[in-house]
Amino acid sequence: MPVVGLGWALALVAAMLRETPDTGAAKVFALFFGWAYALLVWFLPWLFIYGIIQVVRRRWAERKD
């Protein structure tokens, strides 16, 4: 459920940015919150993949013993 809420929050922010006049607010938003985009789009998927690899490695080690 938190992922769905996060998706709605991102959609709301995107709609809000579309409605604002081009006075540089979007650039300031990107400057201040660009790290959040990098975290969501790049870091979290890699963290998920790493977690799956760890689960597989643990199960494989349990099976060997």
PDBQT receptor file of N, H, CA, C and O in Angstrom, charges set to zero:
ATOM      1  N   MET A   1       0.789  -1.213   0.000  1.00  0.00    +0.000 N 
ATOM      2  CA  MET A   1       0.000   0.000   0.000  1.00  0.00    +0.000 C 
ATOM      3  C   MET A   1       0.834   1.282   0.000  1.00  0.00    +0.000 C 
ATOM      4  O   MET A   1       0.439   2.246  -0.656  1.00  0.00    +0.000 OA
ATOM      5  N   PRO A   2       1.979   1.340   0.711  1.00  0.00    +0.000 N 
ATOM      6  CA  PRO A   2       2.745   2.580   0.683  1.00  0.00    +0.000 C 
ATOM      7  C   PRO A   2       3.235   2.939  -0.714  1.00  0.00    +0.000 C 
ATOM      8  O   PRO A   2       3.383   4.117  -1.040  1.00  0.00    +0.000 OA
ATOM      9  N   VAL A   3       3.489   1.916  -1.547  1.00  0.00    +0.000 N 
ATOM     10  H   VAL A   3       3.368   0.960  -1.283  1.00  0.00    +0.000 HD
ATOM     11  CA  VAL A   3       3.961   2.194  -2.903  1.00  0.00    +0.000 C 
ATOM     12  C   VAL A   3       2.868   2.886  -3.705  1.00  0.00    +0.000 C 
ATOM     13  O   VAL A   3       3.150   3.803  -4.477  1.00  0.00    +0.000 OA
ATOM     14  N   VAL A   4       1.625   2.454  -3.526  1.00  0.00    +0.000 N 
ATOM     15  H   VAL A   4       1.396   1.709  -2.899  1.00  0.00    +0.000 HD
ATOM     16  CA  VAL A   4       0.509   3.086  -4.230  1.00  0.00    +0.000 C 
ATOM     17  C   VAL A   4       0.370   4.532  -3.774  1.00  0.00    +0.000 C 
ATOM     18  O   VAL A   4       0.157   5.421  -4.599  1.00  0.00    +0.000 OA
ATOM     19  N   GLY A   5       0.486   4.775  -2.486  1.00  0.00    +0.000 N 
ATOM     20  H   GLY A   5       0.659   4.053  -1.816  1.00  0.00    +0.000 HD
ATOM     21  CA  GLY A   5       0.405   6.140  -1.969  1.00  0.00    +0.000 C 
ATOM     22  C   GLY A   5       1.521   7.004  -2.506  1.00  0.00    +0.000 C 
ATOM     23  O   GLY A   5       1.312   8.179  -2.807  1.00  0.00    +0.000 OA
ATOM     24  N   LEU A   6       2.712   6.431  -2.629  1.00  0.00    +0.000 N 
ATOM     25  H   LEU A   6       2.882   5.476  -2.385  1.00  0.00    +0.000 HD
ATOM     26  CA  LEU A   6       3.841   7.175  -3.168  1.00  0.00    +0.000 C 
ATOM     27  C   LEU A   6       3.608   7.506  -4.637  1.00  0.00    +0.000 C 
ATOM     28  O   LEU A   6       3.945   8.598  -5.095  1.00  0.00    +0.000 OA
ATOM     29  N   GLY A   7       3.035   6.564  -5.368  1.00  0.00    +0.000 N 
ATOM     30  H   GLY A   7       2.761   5.677  -4.996  1.00  0.00    +0.000 HD
ATOM     31  CA  GLY A   7       2.734   6.817  -6.783  1.00  0.00    +0.000 C 
ATOM     32  C   GLY A   7       1.744   7.958  -6.948  1.00  0.00    +0.000 C 
ATOM     33  O   GLY A   7       1.898   8.804  -7.829  1.00  0.00    +0.000 OA
ATOM     34  N   TRP A   8       0.712   7.975  -6.081  1.00  0.00    +0.000 N 
ATOM     35  H   TRP A   8       0.587   7.288  -5.366  1.00  0.00    +0.000 HD
ATOM     36  CA  TRP A   8      -0.264   9.065  -6.144  1.00  0.00    +0.000 C 
ATOM     37  C   TRP A   8       0.385  10.389  -5.772  1.00  0.00    +0.000 C 
ATOM     38  O   TRP A   8       0.071  11.417  -6.372  1.00  0.00    +0.000 OA
ATOM     39  N   ALA A   9       1.281  10.383  -4.797  1.00  0.00    +0.000 N 
ATOM     40  H   ALA A   9       1.536   9.548  -4.309  1.00  0.00    +0.000 HD
ATOM     41  CA  ALA A   9       1.961  11.620  -4.399  1.00  0.00    +0.000 C 
ATOM     42  C   ALA A   9       2.817  12.147  -5.541  1.00  0.00    +0.000 C 
ATOM     43  O   ALA A   9       2.838  13.351  -5.795  1.00  0.00    +0.000 OA
ATOM     44  N   LEU A  10       3.528  11.251  -6.235  1.00  0.00    +0.000 N 
ATOM     45  H   LEU A  10       3.511  10.272  -6.028  1.00  0.00    +0.000 HD
ATOM     46  CA  LEU A  10       4.344  11.683  -7.371  1.00  0.00    +0.000 C 
ATOM     47  C   LEU A  10       3.471  12.205  -8.509  1.00  0.00    +0.000 C 
ATOM     48  O   LEU A  10       3.831  13.179  -9.170  1.00  0.00    +0.000 OA
ATOM     49  N   ALA A  11       2.332  11.566  -8.740  1.00  0.00    +0.000 N 
ATOM     50  H   ALA A  11       2.040  10.774  -8.203  1.00  0.00    +0.000 HD
ATOM     51  CA  ALA A  11       1.423  12.037  -9.782  1.00  0.00    +0.000 C 
ATOM     52  C   ALA A  11       0.858  13.414  -9.424  1.00  0.00    +0.000 C 
ATOM     53  O   ALA A  11       0.699  14.270 -10.294  1.00  0.00    +0.000 OA
ATOM     54  N   LEU A  12       0.560  13.616  -8.157  1.00  0.00    +0.000 N 
ATOM     55  H   LEU A  12       0.689  12.920  -7.451  1.00  0.00    +0.000 HD
ATOM     56  CA  LEU A  12       0.050  14.909  -7.709  1.00  0.00    +0.000 C 
ATOM     57  C   LEU A  12       1.093  16.001  -7.878  1.00  0.00    +0.000 C 
ATOM     58  O   LEU A  12       0.775  17.101  -8.331  1.00  0.00    +0.000 OA
ATOM     59  N   VAL A  13       2.326  15.706  -7.520  1.00  0.00    +0.000 N 
ATOM     60  H   VAL A  13       2.584  14.813  -7.152  1.00  0.00    +0.000 HD
ATOM     61  CA  VAL A  13       3.400  16.692  -7.685  1.00  0.00    +0.000 C 
ATOM     62  C   VAL A  13       3.618  16.994  -9.166  1.00  0.00    +0.000 C 
ATOM     63  O   VAL A  13       3.827  18.150  -9.535  1.00  0.00    +0.000 OA
ATOM     64  N   ALA A  14       3.570  15.976 -10.013  1.00  0.00    +0.000 N 
ATOM     65  H   ALA A  14       3.400  15.037  -9.714  1.00  0.00    +0.000 HD
ATOM     66  CA  ALA A  14       3.744  16.186 -11.453  1.00  0.00    +0.000 C 
ATOM     67  C   ALA A  14       2.619  17.061 -12.007  1.00  0.00    +0.000 C 
ATOM     68  O   ALA A  14       2.874  17.952 -12.817  1.00  0.00    +0.000 OA
ATOM     69  N   ALA A  15       1.393  16.818 -11.585  1.00  0.00    +0.000 N 
ATOM     70  H   ALA A  15       1.186  16.094 -10.928  1.00  0.00    +0.000 HD
ATOM     71  CA  ALA A  15       0.268  17.640 -12.038  1.00  0.00    +0.000 C 
ATOM     72  C   ALA A  15       0.407  19.068 -11.535  1.00  0.00    +0.000 C 
ATOM     73  O   ALA A  15       0.100  20.020 -12.252  1.00  0.00    +0.000 OA
ATOM     74  N   MET A  16       0.869  19.211 -10.309  1.00  0.00    +0.000 N 
ATOM     75  H   MET A  16       1.119  18.437  -9.727  1.00  0.00    +0.000 HD
ATOM     76  CA  MET A  16       1.062  20.533  -9.743  1.00  0.00    +0.000 C 
ATOM     77  C   MET A  16       2.131  21.312 -10.526  1.00  0.00    +0.000 C 
ATOM     78  O   MET A  16       1.986  22.511 -10.762  1.00  0.00    +0.000 OA
ATOM     79  N   LEU A  17       3.197  20.621 -10.923  1.00  0.00    +0.000 N 
ATOM     80  H   LEU A  17       3.316  19.647 -10.732  1.00  0.00    +0.000 HD
ATOM     81  CA  LEU A  17       4.258  21.275 -11.690  1.00  0.00    +0.000 C 
ATOM     82  C   LEU A  17       3.790  21.658 -13.087  1.00  0.00    +0.000 C 
ATOM     83  O   LEU A  17       4.222  22.675 -13.631  1.00  0.00    +0.000 OA
ATOM     84  N   ARG A  18       2.905  20.844 -13.675  1.00  0.00    +0.000 N 
ATOM     85  H   ARG A  18       2.555  20.018 -13.233  1.00  0.00    +0.000 HD
ATOM     86  CA  ARG A  18       2.370  21.190 -15.000  1.00  0.00    +0.000 C 
ATOM     87  C   ARG A  18       1.513  22.440 -14.946  1.00  0.00    +0.000 C 
ATOM     88  O   ARG A  18       1.492  23.221 -15.897  1.00  0.00    +0.000 OA
ATOM     89  N   GLU A  19       0.810  22.635 -13.846  1.00  0.00    +0.000 N 
ATOM     90  H   GLU A  19       0.827  22.000 -13.073  1.00  0.00    +0.000 HD
ATOM     91  CA  GLU A  19      -0.101  23.772 -13.723  1.00  0.00    +0.000 C 
ATOM     92  C   GLU A  19       0.609  25.077 -13.368  1.00  0.00    +0.000 C 
ATOM     93  O   GLU A  19       0.073  26.160 -13.599  1.00  0.00    +0.000 OA
ATOM     94  N   THR A  20       1.807  24.975 -12.810  1.00  0.00    +0.000 N 
ATOM     95  H   THR A  20       2.242  24.095 -12.622  1.00  0.00    +0.000 HD
ATOM     96  CA  THR A  20       2.503  26.207 -12.431  1.00  0.00    +0.000 C 
ATOM     97  C   THR A  20       3.091  26.863 -13.675  1.00  0.00    +0.000 C 
ATOM     98  O   THR A  20       3.538  26.175 -14.593  1.00  0.00    +0.000 OA
ATOM     99  N   PRO A  21       3.090  28.190 -13.705  1.00  0.00    +0.000 N 
ATOM    100  CA  PRO A  21       3.713  28.869 -14.840  1.00  0.00    +0.000 C 
ATOM    101  C   PRO A  21       5.220  28.620 -14.835  1.00  0.00    +0.000 C 
ATOM    102  O   PRO A  21       5.810  28.326 -13.795  1.00  0.00    +0.000 OA
ATOM    103  N   ASP A  22       5.823  28.741 -15.994  1.00  0.00    +0.000 N 
ATOM    104  H   ASP A  22       5.344  28.980 -16.839  1.00  0.00    +0.000 HD
ATOM    105  CA  ASP A  22       7.255  28.459 -16.118  1.00  0.00    +0.000 C 
ATOM    106  C   ASP A  22       8.065  29.634 -15.574  1.00  0.00    +0.000 C 
ATOM    107  O   ASP A  22       8.607  30.437 -16.334  1.00  0.00    +0.000 OA
ATOM    108  N   THR A  23       8.135  29.719 -14.263  1.00  0.00    +0.000 N 
ATOM    109  H   THR A  23       7.694  29.067 -13.646  1.00  0.00    +0.000 HD
ATOM    110  CA  THR A  23       8.900  30.791 -13.624  1.00  0.00    +0.000 C 
ATOM    111  C   THR A  23      10.152  30.262 -12.965  1.00  0.00    +0.000 C 
ATOM    112  O   THR A  23      10.812  30.973 -12.208  1.00  0.00    +0.000 OA
ATOM    113  N   GLY A  24      10.479  29.027 -13.248  1.00  0.00    +0.000 N 
ATOM    114  H   GLY A  24       9.943  28.449 -13.864  1.00  0.00    +0.000 HD
ATOM    115  CA  GLY A  24      11.665  28.436 -12.661  1.00  0.00    +0.000 C 
ATOM    116  C   GLY A  24      11.364  27.546 -11.467  1.00  0.00    +0.000 C 
ATOM    117  O   GLY A  24      12.280  26.956 -10.895  1.00  0.00    +0.000 OA
ATOM    118  N   ALA A  25      10.100  27.438 -11.081  1.00  0.00    +0.000 N 
ATOM    119  H   ALA A  25       9.356  27.917 -11.546  1.00  0.00    +0.000 HD
ATOM    120  CA  ALA A  25       9.747  26.620  -9.922  1.00  0.00    +0.000 C 
ATOM    121  C   ALA A  25      10.092  25.151 -10.163  1.00  0.00    +0.000 C 
ATOM    122  O   ALA A  25      10.525  24.458  -9.242  1.00  0.00    +0.000 OA
ATOM    123  N   ALA A  26       9.907  24.682 -11.369  1.00  0.00    +0.000 N 
ATOM    124  H   ALA A  26       9.555  25.245 -12.117  1.00  0.00    +0.000 HD
ATOM    125  CA  ALA A  26      10.222  23.283 -11.671  1.00  0.00    +0.000 C 
ATOM    126  C   ALA A  26      11.713  23.030 -11.533  1.00  0.00    +0.000 C 
ATOM    127  O   ALA A  26      12.129  21.964 -11.079  1.00  0.00    +0.000 OA
ATOM    128  N   LYS A  27      12.512  24.009 -11.923  1.00  0.00    +0.000 N 
ATOM    129  H   LYS A  27      12.174  24.875 -12.291  1.00  0.00    +0.000 HD
ATOM    130  CA  LYS A  27      13.960  23.840 -11.810  1.00  0.00    +0.000 C 
ATOM    131  C   LYS A  27      14.398  23.841 -10.354  1.00  0.00    +0.000 C 
ATOM    132  O   LYS A  27      15.305  23.099  -9.977  1.00  0.00    +0.000 OA
ATOM    133  N   VAL A  28      13.769  24.658  -9.545  1.00  0.00    +0.000 N 
ATOM    134  H   VAL A  28      13.032  25.261  -9.851  1.00  0.00    +0.000 HD
ATOM    135  CA  VAL A  28      14.087  24.682  -8.118  1.00  0.00    +0.000 C 
ATOM    136  C   VAL A  28      13.656  23.370  -7.479  1.00  0.00    +0.000 C 
ATOM    137  O   VAL A  28      14.372  22.826  -6.639  1.00  0.00    +0.000 OA
ATOM    138  N   PHE A  29      12.496  22.860  -7.866  1.00  0.00    +0.000 N 
ATOM    139  H   PHE A  29      11.914  23.303  -8.548  1.00  0.00    +0.000 HD
ATOM    140  CA  PHE A  29      12.031  21.572  -7.350  1.00  0.00    +0.000 C 
ATOM    141  C   PHE A  29      13.028  20.477  -7.713  1.00  0.00    +0.000 C 
ATOM    142  O   PHE A  29      13.356  19.637  -6.875  1.00  0.00    +0.000 OA
ATOM    143  N   ALA A  30      13.510  20.479  -8.947  1.00  0.00    +0.000 N 
ATOM    144  H   ALA A  30      13.244  21.162  -9.627  1.00  0.00    +0.000 HD
ATOM    145  CA  ALA A  30      14.479  19.476  -9.371  1.00  0.00    +0.000 C 
ATOM    146  C   ALA A  30      15.789  19.629  -8.604  1.00  0.00    +0.000 C 
ATOM    147  O   ALA A  30      16.440  18.638  -8.276  1.00  0.00    +0.000 OA
ATOM    148  N   LEU A  31      16.167  20.853  -8.323  1.00  0.00    +0.000 N 
ATOM    149  H   LEU A  31      15.637  21.658  -8.590  1.00  0.00    +0.000 HD
ATOM    150  CA  LEU A  31      17.401  21.089  -7.583  1.00  0.00    +0.000 C 
ATOM    151  C   LEU A  31      17.289  20.566  -6.156  1.00  0.00    +0.000 C 
ATOM    152  O   LEU A  31      18.207  19.915  -5.659  1.00  0.00    +0.000 OA
ATOM    153  N   PHE A  32      16.179  20.845  -5.502  1.00  0.00    +0.000 N 
ATOM    154  H   PHE A  32      15.433  21.375  -5.906  1.00  0.00    +0.000 HD
ATOM    155  CA  PHE A  32      16.022  20.442  -4.107  1.00  0.00    +0.000 C 
ATOM    156  C   PHE A  32      15.655  18.970  -3.938  1.00  0.00    +0.000 C 
ATOM    157  O   PHE A  32      16.074  18.339  -2.968  1.00  0.00    +0.000 OA
ATOM    158  N   PHE A  33      14.876  18.416  -4.871  1.00  0.00    +0.000 N 
ATOM    159  H   PHE A  33      14.536  18.929  -5.659  1.00  0.00    +0.000 HD
ATOM    160  CA  PHE A  33      14.365  17.059  -4.696  1.00  0.00    +0.000 C 
ATOM    161  C   PHE A  33      14.850  16.086  -5.764  1.00  0.00    +0.000 C 
ATOM    162  O   PHE A  33      14.269  15.013  -5.925  1.00  0.00    +0.000 OA
ATOM    163  N   GLY A  34      15.892  16.436  -6.486  1.00  0.00    +0.000 N 
ATOM    164  H   GLY A  34      16.364  17.308  -6.355  1.00  0.00    +0.000 HD
ATOM    165  CA  GLY A  34      16.469  15.521  -7.470  1.00  0.00    +0.000 C 
ATOM    166  C   GLY A  34      17.011  14.262  -6.829  1.00  0.00    +0.000 C 
ATOM    167  O   GLY A  34      17.004  13.197  -7.446  1.00  0.00    +0.000 OA
ATOM    168  N   TRP A  35      17.482  14.373  -5.597  1.00  0.00    +0.000 N 
ATOM    169  H   TRP A  35      17.488  15.238  -5.096  1.00  0.00    +0.000 HD
ATOM    170  CA  TRP A  35      17.996  13.206  -4.872  1.00  0.00    +0.000 C 
ATOM    171  C   TRP A  35      16.881  12.185  -4.646  1.00  0.00    +0.000 C 
ATOM    172  O   TRP A  35      17.129  10.980  -4.672  1.00  0.00    +0.000 OA
ATOM    173  N   ALA A  36      15.658  12.661  -4.426  1.00  0.00    +0.000 N 
ATOM    174  H   ALA A  36      15.456  13.641  -4.405  1.00  0.00    +0.000 HD
ATOM    175  CA  ALA A  36      14.541  11.740  -4.199  1.00  0.00    +0.000 C 
ATOM    176  C   ALA A  36      14.250  10.950  -5.475  1.00  0.00    +0.000 C 
ATOM    177  O   ALA A  36      13.956   9.756  -5.415  1.00  0.00    +0.000 OA
ATOM    178  N   TYR A  37      14.331  11.612  -6.620  1.00  0.00    +0.000 N 
ATOM    179  H   TYR A  37      14.569  12.582  -6.668  1.00  0.00    +0.000 HD
ATOM    180  CA  TYR A  37      14.125  10.927  -7.895  1.00  0.00    +0.000 C 
ATOM    181  C   TYR A  37      15.206   9.863  -8.094  1.00  0.00    +0.000 C 
ATOM    182  O   TYR A  37      14.911   8.740  -8.503  1.00  0.00    +0.000 OA
ATOM    183  N   ALA A  38      16.446  10.220  -7.806  1.00  0.00    +0.000 N 
ATOM    184  H   ALA A  38      16.686  11.132  -7.473  1.00  0.00    +0.000 HD
ATOM    185  CA  ALA A  38      17.537   9.253  -7.946  1.00  0.00    +0.000 C 
ATOM    186  C   ALA A  38      17.334   8.081  -7.000  1.00  0.00    +0.000 C 
ATOM    187  O   ALA A  38      17.601   6.937  -7.367  1.00  0.00    +0.000 OA
ATOM    188  N   LEU A  39      16.871   8.348  -5.797  1.00  0.00    +0.000 N 
ATOM    189  H   LEU A  39      16.654   9.277  -5.499  1.00  0.00    +0.000 HD
ATOM    190  CA  LEU A  39      16.630   7.285  -4.827  1.00  0.00    +0.000 C 
ATOM    191  C   LEU A  39      15.539   6.345  -5.309  1.00  0.00    +0.000 C 
ATOM    192  O   LEU A  39      15.698   5.126  -5.243  1.00  0.00    +0.000 OA
ATOM    193  N   LEU A  40      14.435   6.894  -5.790  1.00  0.00    +0.000 N 
ATOM    194  H   LEU A  40      14.306   7.884  -5.844  1.00  0.00    +0.000 HD
ATOM    195  CA  LEU A  40      13.298   6.072  -6.194  1.00  0.00    +0.000 C 
ATOM    196  C   LEU A  40      13.550   5.311  -7.491  1.00  0.00    +0.000 C 
ATOM    197  O   LEU A  40      13.175   4.145  -7.619  1.00  0.00    +0.000 OA
ATOM    198  N   VAL A  41      14.179   5.969  -8.439  1.00  0.00    +0.000 N 
ATOM    199  H   VAL A  41      14.483   6.916  -8.336  1.00  0.00    +0.000 HD
ATOM    200  CA  VAL A  41      14.287   5.380  -9.778  1.00  0.00    +0.000 C 
ATOM    201  C   VAL A  41      15.520   4.497  -9.919  1.00  0.00    +0.000 C 
ATOM    202  O   VAL A  41      15.489   3.508 -10.650  1.00  0.00    +0.000 OA
ATOM    203  N   TRP A  42      16.597   4.838  -9.236  1.00  0.00    +0.000 N 
ATOM    204  H   TRP A  42      16.623   5.642  -8.642  1.00  0.00    +0.000 HD
ATOM    205  CA  TRP A  42      17.829   4.089  -9.429  1.00  0.00    +0.000 C 
ATOM    206  C   TRP A  42      18.176   3.200  -8.242  1.00  0.00    +0.000 C 
ATOM    207  O   TRP A  42      18.467   2.019  -8.429  1.00  0.00    +0.000 OA
ATOM    208  N   PHE A  43      18.154   3.738  -7.029  1.00  0.00    +0.000 N 
ATOM    209  H   PHE A  43      17.918   4.698  -6.877  1.00  0.00    +0.000 HD
ATOM    210  CA  PHE A  43      18.658   3.010  -5.875  1.00  0.00    +0.000 C 
ATOM    211  C   PHE A  43      17.703   1.916  -5.397  1.00  0.00    +0.000 C 
ATOM    212  O   PHE A  43      18.150   0.802  -5.126  1.00  0.00    +0.000 OA
ATOM    213  N   LEU A  44      16.428   2.194  -5.288  1.00  0.00    +0.000 N 
ATOM    214  H   LEU A  44      16.065   3.100  -5.508  1.00  0.00    +0.000 HD
ATOM    215  CA  LEU A  44      15.489   1.206  -4.764  1.00  0.00    +0.000 C 
ATOM    216  C   LEU A  44      15.384  -0.060  -5.627  1.00  0.00    +0.000 C 
ATOM    217  O   LEU A  44      15.336  -1.159  -5.074  1.00  0.00    +0.000 OA
ATOM    218  N   PRO A  45      15.348   0.055  -6.956  1.00  0.00    +0.000 N 
ATOM    219  CA  PRO A  45      15.341  -1.197  -7.737  1.00  0.00    +0.000 C 
ATOM    220  C   PRO A  45      16.587  -2.045  -7.519  1.00  0.00    +0.000 C 
ATOM    221  O   PRO A  45      16.501  -3.271  -7.448  1.00  0.00    +0.000 OA
ATOM    222  N   TRP A  46      17.753  -1.394  -7.411  1.00  0.00    +0.000 N 
ATOM    223  H   TRP A  46      17.824  -0.398  -7.468  1.00  0.00    +0.000 HD
ATOM    224  CA  TRP A  46      18.977  -2.157  -7.152  1.00  0.00    +0.000 C 
ATOM    225  C   TRP A  46      18.948  -2.778  -5.767  1.00  0.00    +0.000 C 
ATOM    226  O   TRP A  46      19.432  -3.895  -5.581  1.00  0.00    +0.000 OA
ATOM    227  N   LEU A  47      18.393  -2.076  -4.800  1.00  0.00    +0.000 N 
ATOM    228  H   LEU A  47      18.000  -1.168  -4.952  1.00  0.00    +0.000 HD
ATOM    229  CA  LEU A  47      18.263  -2.624  -3.460  1.00  0.00    +0.000 C 
ATOM    230  C   LEU A  47      17.331  -3.838  -3.465  1.00  0.00    +0.000 C 
ATOM    231  O   LEU A  47      17.587  -4.817  -2.764  1.00  0.00    +0.000 OA
ATOM    232  N   PHE A  48      16.272  -3.780  -4.235  1.00  0.00    +0.000 N 
ATOM    233  H   PHE A  48      16.063  -2.985  -4.804  1.00  0.00    +0.000 HD
ATOM    234  CA  PHE A  48      15.343  -4.897  -4.378  1.00  0.00    +0.000 C 
ATOM    235  C   PHE A  48      16.039  -6.104  -5.007  1.00  0.00    +0.000 C 
ATOM    236  O   PHE A  48      15.874  -7.229  -4.537  1.00  0.00    +0.000 OA
ATOM    237  N   ILE A  49      16.816  -5.875  -6.065  1.00  0.00    +0.000 N 
ATOM    238  H   ILE A  49      16.950  -4.961  -6.447  1.00  0.00    +0.000 HD
ATOM    239  CA  ILE A  49      17.547  -6.955  -6.725  1.00  0.00    +0.000 C 
ATOM    240  C   ILE A  49      18.558  -7.571  -5.760  1.00  0.00    +0.000 C 
ATOM    241  O   ILE A  49      18.697  -8.793  -5.709  1.00  0.00    +0.000 OA
ATOM    242  N   TYR A  50      19.256  -6.743  -5.003  1.00  0.00    +0.000 N 
ATOM    243  H   TYR A  50      19.143  -5.750  -5.045  1.00  0.00    +0.000 HD
ATOM    244  CA  TYR A  50      20.221  -7.240  -4.025  1.00  0.00    +0.000 C 
ATOM    245  C   TYR A  50      19.516  -8.092  -2.970  1.00  0.00    +0.000 C 
ATOM    246  O   TYR A  50      20.040  -9.131  -2.567  1.00  0.00    +0.000 OA
ATOM    247  N   GLY A  51      18.348  -7.671  -2.526  1.00  0.00    +0.000 N 
ATOM    248  H   GLY A  51      17.922  -6.828  -2.853  1.00  0.00    +0.000 HD
ATOM    249  CA  GLY A  51      17.590  -8.441  -1.546  1.00  0.00    +0.000 C 
ATOM    250  C   GLY A  51      17.189  -9.806  -2.081  1.00  0.00    +0.000 C 
ATOM    251  O   GLY A  51      17.265 -10.801  -1.360  1.00  0.00    +0.000 OA
ATOM    252  N   ILE A  52      16.768  -9.861  -3.327  1.00  0.00    +0.000 N 
ATOM    253  H   ILE A  52      16.707  -9.052  -3.912  1.00  0.00    +0.000 HD
ATOM    254  CA  ILE A  52      16.387 -11.139  -3.942  1.00  0.00    +0.000 C 
ATOM    255  C   ILE A  52      17.604 -12.065  -4.017  1.00  0.00    +0.000 C 
ATOM    256  O   ILE A  52      17.499 -13.260  -3.741  1.00  0.00    +0.000 OA
ATOM    257  N   ILE A  53      18.751 -11.508  -4.389  1.00  0.00    +0.000 N 
ATOM    258  H   ILE A  53      18.837 -10.537  -4.613  1.00  0.00    +0.000 HD
ATOM    259  CA  ILE A  53      19.972 -12.316  -4.468  1.00  0.00    +0.000 C 
ATOM    260  C   ILE A  53      20.329 -12.878  -3.094  1.00  0.00    +0.000 C 
ATOM    261  O   ILE A  53      20.737 -14.034  -2.984  1.00  0.00    +0.000 OA
ATOM    262  N   GLN A  54      20.178 -12.069  -2.047  1.00  0.00    +0.000 N 
ATOM    263  H   GLN A  54      19.846 -11.130  -2.136  1.00  0.00    +0.000 HD
ATOM    264  CA  GLN A  54      20.497 -12.542  -0.698  1.00  0.00    +0.000 C 
ATOM    265  C   GLN A  54      19.554 -13.663  -0.259  1.00  0.00    +0.000 C 
ATOM    266  O   GLN A  54      19.990 -14.628   0.370  1.00  0.00    +0.000 OA
ATOM    267  N   VAL A  55      18.286 -13.544  -0.581  1.00  0.00    +0.000 N 
ATOM    268  H   VAL A  55      17.932 -12.761  -1.092  1.00  0.00    +0.000 HD
ATOM    269  CA  VAL A  55      17.322 -14.598  -0.231  1.00  0.00    +0.000 C 
ATOM    270  C   VAL A  55      17.683 -15.896  -0.950  1.00  0.00    +0.000 C 
ATOM    271  O   VAL A  55      17.660 -16.969  -0.347  1.00  0.00    +0.000 OA
ATOM    272  N   VAL A  56      18.013 -15.802  -2.221  1.00  0.00    +0.000 N 
ATOM    273  H   VAL A  56      18.033 -14.930  -2.711  1.00  0.00    +0.000 HD
ATOM    274  CA  VAL A  56      18.381 -16.997  -2.998  1.00  0.00    +0.000 C 
ATOM    275  C   VAL A  56      19.649 -17.622  -2.428  1.00  0.00    +0.000 C 
ATOM    276  O   VAL A  56      19.731 -18.843  -2.296  1.00  0.00    +0.000 OA
ATOM    277  N   ARG A  57      20.638 -16.794  -2.089  1.00  0.00    +0.000 N 
ATOM    278  H   ARG A  57      20.571 -15.802  -2.196  1.00  0.00    +0.000 HD
ATOM    279  CA  ARG A  57      21.891 -17.323  -1.524  1.00  0.00    +0.000 C 
ATOM    280  C   ARG A  57      21.651 -18.021  -0.192  1.00  0.00    +0.000 C 
ATOM    281  O   ARG A  57      22.230 -19.077   0.062  1.00  0.00    +0.000 OA
ATOM    282  N   ARG A  58      20.795 -17.443   0.673  1.00  0.00    +0.000 N 
ATOM    283  H   ARG A  58      20.324 -16.585   0.467  1.00  0.00    +0.000 HD
ATOM    284  CA  ARG A  58      20.505 -18.072   1.967  1.00  0.00    +0.000 C 
ATOM    285  C   ARG A  58      19.808 -19.415   1.785  1.00  0.00    +0.000 C 
ATOM    286  O   ARG A  58      20.158 -20.397   2.440  1.00  0.00    +0.000 OA
ATOM    287  N   ARG A  59      18.834 -19.452   0.903  1.00  0.00    +0.000 N 
ATOM    288  H   ARG A  59      18.550 -18.655   0.371  1.00  0.00    +0.000 HD
ATOM    289  CA  ARG A  59      18.108 -20.713   0.671  1.00  0.00    +0.000 C 
ATOM    290  C   ARG A  59      19.021 -21.768   0.060  1.00  0.00    +0.000 C 
ATOM    291  O   ARG A  59      18.907 -22.951   0.382  1.00  0.00    +0.000 OA
ATOM    292  N   TRP A  60      19.919 -21.350  -0.811  1.00  0.00    +0.000 N 
ATOM    293  H   TRP A  60      20.012 -20.389  -1.072  1.00  0.00    +0.000 HD
ATOM    294  CA  TRP A  60      20.854 -22.276  -1.426  1.00  0.00    +0.000 C 
ATOM    295  C   TRP A  60      21.821 -22.821  -0.379  1.00  0.00    +0.000 C 
ATOM    296  O   TRP A  60      22.156 -24.006  -0.405  1.00  0.00    +0.000 OA
ATOM    297  N   ALA A  61      22.281 -21.955   0.556  1.00  0.00    +0.000 N 
ATOM    298  H   ALA A  61      22.009 -20.993   0.577  1.00  0.00    +0.000 HD
ATOM    299  CA  ALA A  61      23.184 -22.398   1.625  1.00  0.00    +0.000 C 
ATOM    300  C   ALA A  61      22.468 -23.346   2.576  1.00  0.00    +0.000 C 
ATOM    301  O   ALA A  61      23.080 -24.306   3.044  1.00  0.00    +0.000 OA
ATOM    302  N   GLU A  62      21.195 -23.113   2.880  1.00  0.00    +0.000 N 
ATOM    303  H   GLU A  62      20.697 -22.333   2.500  1.00  0.00    +0.000 HD
ATOM    304  CA  GLU A  62      20.424 -24.009   3.743  1.00  0.00    +0.000 C 
ATOM    305  C   GLU A  62      20.241 -25.372   3.092  1.00  0.00    +0.000 C 
ATOM    306  O   GLU A  62      20.254 -26.397   3.773  1.00  0.00    +0.000 OA
ATOM    307  N   ARG A  63      20.074 -25.382   1.806  1.00  0.00    +0.000 N 
ATOM    308  H   ARG A  63      20.064 -24.549   1.253  1.00  0.00    +0.000 HD
ATOM    309  CA  ARG A  63      19.850 -26.618   1.072  1.00  0.00    +0.000 C 
ATOM    310  C   ARG A  63      21.119 -27.475   1.053  1.00  0.00    +0.000 C 
ATOM    311  O   ARG A  63      21.039 -28.703   1.065  1.00  0.00    +0.000 OA
ATOM    312  N   LYS A  64      22.290 -26.828   1.024  1.00  0.00    +0.000 N 
ATOM    313  H   LYS A  64      22.355 -25.830   1.014  1.00  0.00    +0.000 HD
ATOM    314  CA  LYS A  64      23.557 -27.573   0.993  1.00  0.00    +0.000 C 
ATOM    315  C   LYS A  64      23.826 -28.281   2.316  1.00  0.00    +0.000 C 
ATOM    316  O   LYS A  64      24.434 -29.351   2.326  1.00  0.00    +0.000 OA
ATOM    317  N   ASP A  65      23.383 -27.703   3.434  1.00  0.00    +0.000 N 
ATOM    318  H   ASP A  65      22.889 -26.834   3.426  1.00  0.00    +0.000 HD
ATOM    319  CA  ASP A  65      23.681 -28.298   4.747  1.00  0.00    +0.000 C 
ATOM    320  C   ASP A  65      22.829 -29.468   5.075  1.00  0.00    +0.000 C 
ATOM    321  O   ASP A  65      22.976 -30.058   6.145  1.00  0.00    +0.000 OA
TER     322      ASP A  65
